[in-house]
């Protein structure tokens, strides 16, 4: 996956973030004038099901027309729409009928375990499930002890969905990733949701 010589960044960084609240599935109600909840967090490979419960017409439509786009079209009352999210990133969306209605699907990187000892504990970070869709790649960054974000991995494709290594140094790490279409448009980076402590 990643050559050690190629990394200027501490592998301990791998350790970062996985939302303890991230799930494989989430449900969002499209009520009149809002998505409820407006923000959901998923593990890589998870999916969201939107249900129009409001009386007025609504859609769920991605803000991006190029990177992992979707558009439910106008949903009938009580109709549902489902979308899976195979890789980490932050995916904002809106209602095409009521453009003031906004929501976000966050897919943070997962890490196991979330604490350990430098040069002893093996940490596995995962930024996609199964395989990264054809034409897409994933970039992974880390921050150690609140420092600047630094690239850990770039352009991961296909079955390059995780990495297992020990952390070379103690500290508190955070990790984030984004999904990119070729070398062009990309999602925003996933928000780090957990800090991994390495002693």
N, C-alpha and C positions, 0 to 999 in steps of 0.2 A: 504494500500500500504506500506507505510514506517512508522514504529512506531517512535514516537517522542523520546522515551527513547533510541532508538537504534542509533540515530544520534548524533554524536559528532560535526557535522558540522552545521553551521548556515543554517537555511532554507532559509535565505535570498539569499542564494546561488542559490536557485532555480531560482532565477531571472535571470539568465543570458542570454545568447545569442541567439538571433535568427536573422538570417540574414534577413535584410530588403529586400535583393535582392534575397533571396531564392524563388524558384518557384516550382510549381507542375510539370512542364515539361520543358525540355531543349532540344535543338537541337545542334548536333555537326556534322560538315562536316569533312569527312576524305579526306583531300586533299593529293596530293602527298607530302610525307615527313613530314606530321604534322596532328594533330587533331586541329580543329579550331571551338570554342576556346579549349585550352588545359585543362582548369579547368572550371567546372560548379558547381553551388551550387543549391541544391534542398531542399524543405521541406520534412520531412518524408512522405513516400508514393508516392513521385514524381517519374518521369521516364525520361529516356534519350533516344532520338532517334538519332542514328548515320546514316548518309547518305554518301555512298562512292561517292564522286564527282571527285576524281582523276582518271587519266587514268590507273595508275598501280594497281595491286591487293593489297588489304588491308583487315585486320580484326580489330575488337575490341575485346580484350581478357583480362580478369581480371588478375592481377598479382598473386592473390591468387587462388590456385586450391581447397581450402577447404572452405573458408568463403565467401559466396554469389558469387560463381564463375559464369562466363559466357564466351562464345566463339562464335562469330558470324560465324566462318568459313570464307572463302574468299568470300567477297561480290562482286557481279557483279556491274558494273558501274551504279550509280543512285539507287542501292538497299539500303534498310534500315534495321536496326536492333534496337529493342527496349528492354530496361531492366528497371524494376521498382526497387526501393530502399525503402523497408518498414521501416527501422530504421536508426538511426543516426550512423555515422561513416565516415571514409575517405576511398575511394575505388580507388586505382590506377590501371591503365590498360595500355596496349601496343598493338602494331600491331605485330602479329606473323611473318609476312613476313619481315617487316622492324623494327627490335627490338629496334632501336634508337627512334622510335616514341612512346611518352608517353603522358598520360592524367590522370586526376583525377576527380572523382565525389565526392564532399563533401556534406554531409547531416547533417547540424548543428541542434542542439536542437532548438525548437521554444519556445518563452516565450511571454505571454500576461498578463498584459501590460508590457512595457519595462521600466517603471519608476513608483515610488510610494513611500509610506510612511511606515516605519517599524512598525510592529504590527497592521497595519490598512489595507493596500492594499492586496488583494488576488492575488497572481501570479500563473499562470498555466504554467508549463513546460511540453513540449511534446517531446518524443524521438522516437516515432513510430506511425504509422498510422494503424488503425483497430486493428490488433493484431500482436504480434511478431511471426514470423514463427516458427513452431514446430522444436525443436532441438536447437534453438538459444536463447540467452539471451542478455540483454543490461546492461552495467555498465555506471553510470553517475558520473561525478566529477565536482567540483566547485573550483574556486579561488576567494578570496575576497581581494580587494585592491592590486592586483598584487602578492599576497602571493602564497605559494605552492599549487599544485593541491591536493585536498582531496576527498576521496570517499564519495559521498552522498548516492548513491544507488548501490547495486550489484545484478547481476543475475535477472533482471526483465524479466519475461516471460509472454506468453499468452496475456491477455488483460491489463497487467500492463504497460500502455503506457504513462501515464501522472500523474502528482501530482499537487494539488492545496494547497497552504499554504501562510501564511503571512511571511514576512521577520522579523526575530527577532532583527536585528541590521541594522543600516545604513551603507552604503558603496557602492562601485562599485563592481559588481559581474560579473563573466564570468562562463560559463558552457560548458561542452563538454561531449560526450558520444561515446561509441563504441559498435559494434555488435560482439558477440562472439558465436562460435560454441561449445555448451556444456561447458566444462571446459578447452577446448584446444585453438585452434587458434582464433585470434581476429583481427578485422580491426584495423587500427590506430584510435586514437581518432579524432572526428570531430574537425575542427578548430573553436574556438570561433569567432563569427563574429560581435557581438554587445556586448557592455558593458551596463548592466542594473544599473541604478542609484537609490539608495534607500536613502531617507532622514530621 
